[in-house]
Structures are given as C-alpha cells and as structure tokens.
Amino acid sequence: MSLEQYLRQCRELSALCTQNGWIDNDTLRVEILERNDRDVLAAVTFEEILMEGAGCVAGRVSCYGRVRARLSEDGQVDRLEIL
C-alpha cells in the first residue's frame, strides 16, 4: 500500500481538520519532500467537508500539513506522525 493509499484510510490525518469535518479523499494530494531508507517526509493537502445539522454540505475548508511516515522493510507504513 502506497503512502497516499494509507493516508486515504487512516484516522491520524483527521488531526489536520480545523472544523471537525471530514476529509474529501478526492482532493487529497501528497508531495514527497524527503525520503530515505525507512522514513518519508511529505506535505499533505486536502479539503475538509463541513456539514450542517440537516446533513447538507455547509462548506469546504482547505487543510494542509506535514507527515512523517516510518516504513517497514517491505515499504508498508508502520507508523505515521503528524508534524
């Protein structure tokens, strides 16, 4: 599973949401900033979907941040840290 696939499924990324909404995975973008044998530093951007009480979309907020992923020997994400 690639880093982007992992980020689309993990709960940790929600720490970057600012309005208690949820991540629009269609807008998720990942840019690798640094990479070595076992660590990846990446910039992450996405839109947070905000809802009204009636279940209608109330708006969208652009969110961004950096993450550091620790990879296993086979390239799978072992740990994710929000920076």
N, C-alpha and C positions, 0 to 999 in steps of 0.2 A: 504494500500500500504506500503510495507516494505521500509526501508531506501534505500536499493540497487535499488529497482524499482523506487523510487523517483529520485535518482541520475541519472539513465539512461534517464530520461525525462527532468530534469531541465536544465536551462541555466546557473545557477550560477557556476557549475563545470567547465565550459569553462575558468574561470579565472585562472585555473591551467595550461592551454595550454601555451606553450612557443613560438610557431612558427606560431600562427594564423591558425592552422589546426583545425581538429575536433576530437572528442573523439571516439575511437573504443570501442563501448559498449561490444563487445565480450571479451575484455581484462580487463574490469573494475573489480576491486577487492576491497572489503570493509572489513576492520578489525575493529571491535568494541574494543575501548581502555578503555572507561569508560561508565557507564550507571547508571542513577538514574531515579527517577520517571518521569521526564519531559525532560531530556537532554541526548543526546548521543554524545560522542566524538569518532570520527572514523578516521582511516588512510585510504586514498584512493590512489590507483594506477591504471594507465591505459596507453595505448599507444595512442599518438596523431598521426593522419594520416596527412602527408604533401602532397600537390598536386602540380603538375606542371601546367603551363598555359594551356597545351593541355588536361588537365583532367586526366592525368595519375598519379598514386601514385609515389611520388618522394622519400618517405622515411617514417620512423616512429621514434618517439622520446618517450622515457619513461618519464612519468609525475607522480608526486606524491604530496600529501599534506594532510592536516588535515581539517576536517569539524566538526562543532558543529551543531547538529540538535535539535531544540526545538519541542517537541511532544505535541499534543493535548491530552486530557484525553482518547480518543479512540485509541491513538497510531499513529495517522497520523502526518506527518511532517507539522508543522505550519510555520517554519522559518529555513533557512539554512544559516550558516555563514562559509565562507572560512577563515581558520586561517593561 
